[in-house]
Amino acid sequence: MVAEFPHAVALRLSMPKTKKKQKAQKTAAEAPPLSLKEKLAQKRKVAKGRQAFIQYTGAVVAGAAFLGLLLSVLAEPKLGVVAAGGIICLALCFRYPRQAIYAFIIYVPFSGTVTYALGGSALLQLAKDAFFFPAATGVFLFCTRYKQNLLIPQAIKLPLMIVLTLMTATMLFVNLPQHFAAGGSEQPILLGILGIKAVLGYLLLITCVYYLIRTKEDLYALLRLQVVLILICCGLGFMQYMMLKTGRCEGTVGTGDELFRASLEARCLVGGSLLYSPEQNQIRLPGTFVAPWQWGWFLISSAFFTFGTAFSDRNFIWRIIGLAAMAAVAVMSLLSGQRIALALVPVVVGLLLVLTGQIANLKRFLPIGIGLVLILMFAMARDPEVVSERLDSFISRWEASPPQAFIMQQLNWAYKQQQGIFGRGAGRATNAARTFGKTKLVETYHSKLLYEFGIIGLVGILALYTVLTIVTFKAYRAVKEPNLRGYGASMWVFVLFISYFPYYYPLDVDPVNVYYWLAAGIVLKLPDIDRQERLEKSMEGDTTKKLSKKELRQIQKAKEAAQFN
């Protein structure tokens, strides 16, 4: 489907300055209705697109079914089914990248549930890439065809080139010699490829989201979809908790250390490995994700998205839904036993209130704030023992291992492990790459980067994140419309927070390694949406919404980008 600006936009861009405003208003007010011939042409276009979709899908399904049947006979049925499904997914995502990006965003929070529902294969943990990378290839071809920018924003081009150069040097001077020295016992080259993917693999999601969002309606649809996904995941997480509490799921069974370790044997309803030993005051729920720590960071990330909807959606009902999602995130942070989520979700909300300026917007802040407090007080009153246990667990953990001391210990350790200026090798601290070689568990992100890529690599990657943070800040500040500006502020604070957060390694795991680039893409698109909105207002006679010549050129460029399917 192709989205285009009204015909009046093109007229405005080409008219003399003295008559531009008057003619634009006249064109908008007196636009003739479509003739019968034009209506029939539109219907033919839709029918042609539908027919092309049916033909393409039919051919893909037939080819995939044949190959799957062949593999089922020659190898095993499961392999045939997986191969057929993979081919269909790759082909459709390549042909229809817009729909693929939506599918990718929807799949991410349920990836852990799908993975273990289908057997828990390591290959299934990469299934989301079957949506993203074909779609990214489609976006690349679109940018090539229509001469659009593939790298967005352009300001990150230089630091990205530096980072890629440093990573290539690490691969050549560290991973490659390791590969020859290993003698086949491990695969350091593949290890390095996965290590680089963990850092930059989803950077092109910025570009995909930038072209995915064509109008304000697209923007609100995407952000509302995210809130709905959060509500569904929190609902499933709550059901998981209640099934464990009521005994419908057995929980953790064992002796000694087994009672303090998450395991797949205790899996319940959704997600992967969990820990539930109420006798030992131990609970770590995975929600819909593979492991509890991923669920914790999903809750933290969700605080940013739900805050944006609760305060900045243009529709009152959706603001209420955003408030409900904020409450659900807070409740699950308490019930799931995720200490980091319990600590950071309130901090995130407070940080957002200050940095977005919503605390001064009493008209919206007071109703939402009071409503959220009442919901949380009700939840806490129903089960005060749970609240007490979680707080005691958080305090004891802080006292046993203060975060600041742990961060410094990890940095000192990573620094002492250096054997050259290019680190110990890409992927050597990437847990997801352990299939291809020995990896170290480094529990803070910047220490991990230091261990893998050395001091120069760490500085280069931080410079890339810094430039992206600055550019997203400028983009959000350029937005004039209050609701869009509120969303932009929430997304920018998320980028800022994750770029420099020193504890744990959120940018290395789902879903933050996706949501970080998603948020950046959203905020970078907002100025275009805002200019389009102000152009429409100026055409209606609102002189306060007048655009400059530069902004009109930017709108024309956005119009060309809107051809993305």
Helices and strands as residue ranges (DSSP letters): H 7-14, H 20-29, H 36-74, H 77-95, H 97-107, G 108-110, H 111-117, G 122-126, H 129-146, G 154-156, H 157-170, I 171-175, H 176-182, H 188-200, H 205-212, H 216-245, G 256-260, G 264-266, E 275-277, G 278-280, E 282-284, H 292-312, H 316-335, H 339-355, G 358-360, H 362-382, H 384-400, H 403-416, G 431-436, H 445-477, H 482-500, G 506-508, H 512-539, G 543-545, H 549-561
